[in-house]
Amino acid sequence: MDRRSFLTASGGATLSLLGVPDAVAITRRVRSAPAGAVRVGQGEVDAVLAMVKTLGDSAAEYGGSHVRRLAIGYLTDNAGPWLDGKYTEATGRRLYAATSQLAHLIGWMYQDEADDDDHQDRARQYYAHAFRLADEAGEPELAATALRGMTVQSIAFGPRYRAEAFALAEKAMDHARGLDDPRAVAYYQSTLAEAAALDGNHQLAAKALAASQTSIERTATAPPGQSWASHFTIGRWAHTSGMVLAKMGDLTGAREQLHQALEIHGLDRRRSRAHVLGNLGEIHLQQGDLDGAMAVWTEFLDCADGVRSVRIRDAALDMRVRLARHKTAAGVRALDGRAAVLLDRQ
């Protein structure tokens, strides 16, 4: 779909993709489900949520490509027919919300697998499905999360898409205004900060980052909830904060935040740790600390072994390009060789 058309589209008219229902589908289907439609209850809703957790845990550890086909198969063969089933309005809303999370996960998997146009367009389509399903279910947090996924995707495309990223981040915040979960609020505020920094609006970026810090610090002792946004921990916030500060030119602050993400708050997924380590090595080298960069990148390569993700691949490519200027330094050739082996496996 055209990314820009999503910013002004309304209702369900923009979605015929994958046969996902339109924006009045729940009430219409409750009234007029076909006589032979499968009956759907809370058990089916719980099954979708359990699959989202299982597949999401695997993807977070080893990258989006590992279980993407399983996730699509489950959406097509299980959740899809249930959406066409017979249910009460309350069950329908819960089913739509659960399927929104599954569609979002698939979008994230496509985005994480490769950065070619086909993968990124499919990611955007699934994010759009996730948004419409959440909107129909009356779940503003899930709708905001889908918009955040699109925002992060636009940020990854770079400065050319900075206006789009900022507009999507603002839309996510619009949906998040009434949320009570400070983790979720911090999640969207930090994304707005990153989009604003990319757009060159450092004043707004600093304001949004400070607001997100206030929100996330309210969750320091609270266990994460079940939703995607409520898994945003203070460690993940520190990583995002570091990347925002780096975009604003504060490399010392960025380095401190990334060290905190790894050493103080901890990150429990290999892919997440590898991603932070790749960013941190780059910042060390930008500050002229070659030894520090090599030490961090050595840990990055250890952590990234077996992880398949475009972010990991890009970090390894970036490392090799940056180290080429220092090829005569001790240990650089060996580190470059290890990165080449990692890239061969991606």
C-alpha positions in Angstrom: 0.0 0.0 0.0 1.0 3.6 -0.5 2.5 4.7 2.9 1.4 8.2 2.5 -2.2 7.3 1.8 -2.4 5.7 5.2 -1.8 9.1 6.9 -5.1 10.5 5.6 -7.2 7.4 5.2 -10.1 6.7 7.5 -12.4 3.8 8.3 -11.8 0.3 6.9 -11.9 1.4 3.2 -8.2 1.1 2.8 -8.1 -2.5 3.8 -9.0 -5.3 1.5 -5.6 -7.0 2.2 -5.7 -10.6 3.3 -9.5 -10.4 3.7 -9.3 -8.7 7.0 -12.8 -7.3 7.9 -13.7 -3.6 7.6 -14.3 -1.2 10.4 -17.9 -2.2 11.1 -17.3 -5.9 10.7 -17.8 -7.0 14.3 -21.3 -5.7 14.7 -22.4 -6.8 11.2 -21.0 -10.3 11.7 -22.6 -10.6 15.1 -26.0 -9.9 13.4 -25.5 -11.9 10.2 -22.9 -14.6 10.6 -23.5 -17.5 8.1 -25.4 -20.4 9.4 -22.4 -22.7 9.1 -19.9 -20.4 10.6 -17.6 -21.8 13.3 -18.6 -20.8 16.8 -15.8 -18.8 18.5 -15.4 -18.2 22.2 -12.7 -17.2 24.7 -10.7 -20.3 24.1 -10.0 -19.3 20.5 -9.0 -15.8 21.7 -6.6 -17.3 24.3 -5.1 -19.6 21.7 -4.3 -16.6 19.4 -2.7 -14.7 22.4 -0.7 -17.8 23.4 0.6 -18.2 19.9 1.6 -14.5 19.7 3.6 -14.9 22.9 5.3 -18.2 21.8 6.2 -16.9 18.3 7.1 -13.5 19.6 9.5 -14.9 22.2 11.3 -16.9 19.5 11.5 -13.9 17.1 12.8 -11.6 19.8 15.6 -14.1 20.6 16.7 -15.1 17.1 15.2 -12.6 14.7 12.0 -12.2 12.7 12.7 -14.7 9.9 12.9 -17.8 12.1 9.1 -18.2 12.6 7.5 -15.8 10.2 6.0 -18.6 8.0 4.6 -20.2 11.1 2.9 -17.0 12.2 1.4 -16.3 8.7 0.2 -19.9 8.6 -1.5 -19.5 12.0 -3.1 -16.2 10.9 -4.4 -17.8 7.6 -5.5 -21.2 8.9 -6.7 -20.4 12.4 -7.3 -16.8 13.2 -8.6 -15.9 9.8 -11.5 -18.5 9.9 -12.3 -17.5 13.4 -12.7 -13.8 12.3 -15.3 -15.2 9.8 -16.9 -17.2 12.6 -19.9 -16.7 14.9 -19.3 -14.8 18.2 -20.8 -12.3 20.6 -19.8 -8.7 20.2 -17.6 -8.9 23.4 -15.8 -12.0 22.1 -15.4 -10.4 18.7 -13.7 -7.4 20.1 -11.3 -9.6 22.1 -10.7 -11.7 19.0 -10.0 -8.6 16.9 -7.6 -7.3 19.5 -5.7 -10.6 19.7 -5.5 -10.9 15.9 -4.2 -7.3 15.8 -1.3 -8.4 17.9 -0.6 -11.3 15.6 -0.7 -9.1 12.5 1.6 -6.6 14.2 4.0 -9.4 15.0 4.1 -10.6 11.4 4.7 -7.0 10.3 7.6 -6.7 12.7 9.0 -10.0 11.4 8.9 -8.9 7.8 10.5 -5.6 8.8 13.2 -7.3 10.8 14.0 -9.9 8.1 15.2 -7.8 5.2 15.1 -4.2 4.0 14.2 -4.7 0.4 11.0 -3.1 -0.9 9.0 -6.3 -0.9 9.6 -7.1 2.8 9.1 -3.5 3.9 5.9 -3.1 1.9 4.5 -6.4 3.4 5.5 -5.1 6.8 3.5 -1.9 6.3 0.5 -3.9 5.1 0.5 -6.0 8.2 0.9 -3.0 10.4 -2.1 -1.5 8.6 -4.1 -4.6 9.4 -3.0 -4.5 13.0 -4.2 -0.8 13.2 -7.6 -1.4 11.7 -8.3 -4.5 13.8 -7.3 -2.7 17.0 -9.4 0.4 16.0 -12.4 -1.8 15.4 -11.8 -3.6 18.7 -11.7 -0.3 20.5 -8.2 -0.8 21.7 -6.3 2.5 21.5 -3.0 1.0 22.9 -2.9 -1.6 20.1 -3.8 1.0 17.5 -1.0 3.2 18.8 1.4 0.3 18.8 0.7 -0.4 15.1 1.3 3.2 14.3 4.5 3.1 16.3 5.6 0.1 14.1 5.1 2.2 11.0 6.9 5.1 12.7 10.0 3.0 13.5 9.9 1.6 9.9 9.9 5.2 8.5 12.7 6.2 10.9 14.8 3.3 9.6 14.3 4.5 6.0 16.3 7.6 7.0 16.0 11.4 6.6 14.1 11.2 3.4 11.1 9.9 5.4 11.5 12.1 8.4 8.2 14.0 7.8 6.3 10.7 7.5 7.9 9.3 10.6 7.0 12.4 12.6 3.4 12.4 11.4 3.0 8.8 12.3 4.6 9.3 15.7 2.1 12.1 16.4 -0.8 9.9 15.4 0.4 7.2 17.7 0.5 9.8 20.6 -3.1 10.8 19.7 -4.3 7.3 20.3 -2.2 7.0 23.5 -3.5 10.1 25.2 -5.9 8.4 27.5 -3.8 5.4 28.5 -3.0 4.7 32.1 -0.1 2.3 31.7 3.1 4.5 32.1 5.2 1.8 30.2 3.0 2.2 27.1 3.0 6.0 27.4 6.8 6.0 27.6 7.0 3.7 24.6 5.2 6.2 22.4 6.8 9.3 23.9 10.2 7.9 23.2 9.3 7.1 19.6 8.1 10.7 19.2 11.4 11.9 20.5 13.3 9.7 18.0 11.1 10.9 15.1 11.5 14.6 16.2 15.3 14.1 16.5 15.5 12.7 13.0 13.4 15.6 11.8 15.9 18.1 13.3 13.5 19.3 16.0 15.8 18.9 18.9 13.7 21.0 21.3 10.7 18.7 20.9 12.9 15.6 20.9 14.4 16.6 24.3 10.9 17.5 25.7 9.4 14.1 24.6 12.5 12.2 25.8 12.2 13.9 29.3 8.5 13.0 29.4 9.2 9.4 28.5 11.8 9.2 31.2 9.3 10.5 33.8 6.8 7.8 32.6 9.2 4.9 32.5 10.6 5.7 35.9 7.2 5.2 37.4 7.4 1.5 36.3 10.8 0.6 37.8 9.4 -2.0 40.3 6.2 -2.9 38.4 6.2 -6.2 36.4 5.5 -5.9 32.7 1.9 -6.6 31.5 0.8 -8.8 28.6 0.6 -6.2 25.8 3.3 -5.4 23.3 3.8 -1.9 24.7 3.8 -3.0 28.3 7.0 -5.0 27.7 8.9 -1.7 27.2 11.3 -1.9 30.1 13.6 0.8 31.5 16.5 -1.0 29.8 14.8 -0.7 26.4 14.0 2.9 27.2 17.8 3.5 27.8 18.6 2.1 24.4 16.0 4.3 22.7 17.2 7.3 24.7 20.8 6.6 23.7 19.8 6.6 20.0 17.9 9.8 20.4 20.8 11.5 22.0 23.1 10.2 19.3 20.9 11.7 16.6 21.1 15.0 18.5 24.9 14.9 18.6 25.3 14.1 22.3 27.6 11.0 21.9 28.7 11.1 25.5 25.1 11.0 26.7 24.3 8.3 24.2 27.2 6.1 25.2 26.2 6.4 28.9 22.6 5.4 28.1 23.6 2.4 26.0 26.0 1.2 28.8 23.2 1.5 31.3 20.9 -0.5 29.0 23.4 -3.3 29.0 25.1 -3.2 32.4 22.6 -1.8 34.8 19.1 -2.5 33.5 20.0 -5.6 31.5 18.4 -6.9 28.3 17.0 -10.4 28.2 17.0 -11.1 24.5 20.0 -12.0 22.4 18.8 -10.0 19.4 18.2 -6.9 21.7 21.6 -7.1 23.3 23.3 -7.6 20.0 21.5 -4.6 18.6 22.6 -2.3 21.4 26.1 -3.6 21.3 26.3 -2.8 17.6 25.2 0.8 18.2 27.5 1.2 21.2 30.6 0.0 19.3 29.8 2.6 16.6 29.6 5.4 19.2 32.9 4.3 20.9 34.6 4.6 17.5 33.0 7.9 16.7 34.6 9.2 19.9 38.0 8.0 18.9 38.0 5.0 21.3 39.1 2.2 18.9 40.0 -0.3 21.7 36.7 0.3 23.4 34.9 -0.2 20.0 36.7 -3.4 19.3 35.9 -4.8 22.8 32.2 -4.0 22.3 32.1 -5.3 18.8 33.7 -8.6 20.0 30.8 -9.0 22.4 28.4 -8.0 19.7 29.7 -10.9 17.4 29.4 -13.3 20.3 25.9 -12.3 21.0 24.8 -12.1 17.4 25.8 -15.7 16.5 22.6 -17.5 15.3 20.5 -14.3 15.2 19.0 -13.5 11.8 17.9 -9.9 11.6 18.4 -7.0 9.2 19.5 -4.8 12.2 22.2 -7.3 13.0 23.3 -7.5 9.4 23.4 -3.8 9.1 25.4 -3.4 12.3 28.0 -6.0 11.1 28.3 -4.2 7.7 28.7 -0.9 9.4 31.4 -2.3 11.7 33.4 -3.7 8.8 33.2 -0.4 6.8 34.3 1.6 9.9 37.1 -0.8 10.8 38.5 -0.7 7.2 40.1 2.7 8.1 42.0 0.9 11.0 43.0 -2.3 9.2 46.6 -2.1 10.4 45.6 -2.0 14.1 46.1 -5.1 16.2 43.1 -7.4 16.2 41.1 -5.6 13.4 41.7 -8.3 10.8 40.5 -11.1 13.1 37.4 -9.1 14.0 36.6 -8.3 10.4 36.9 -12.0 9.5 34.4 -12.9 12.2 32.0 -10.3 10.9 32.3 -11.7 7.4 31.4 -15.2 8.7 28.4 -13.7 10.5 27.2 -11.9 7.3 27.6 -15.1 5.3 25.0 -16.7 7.7 22.5 -14.0 7.5 
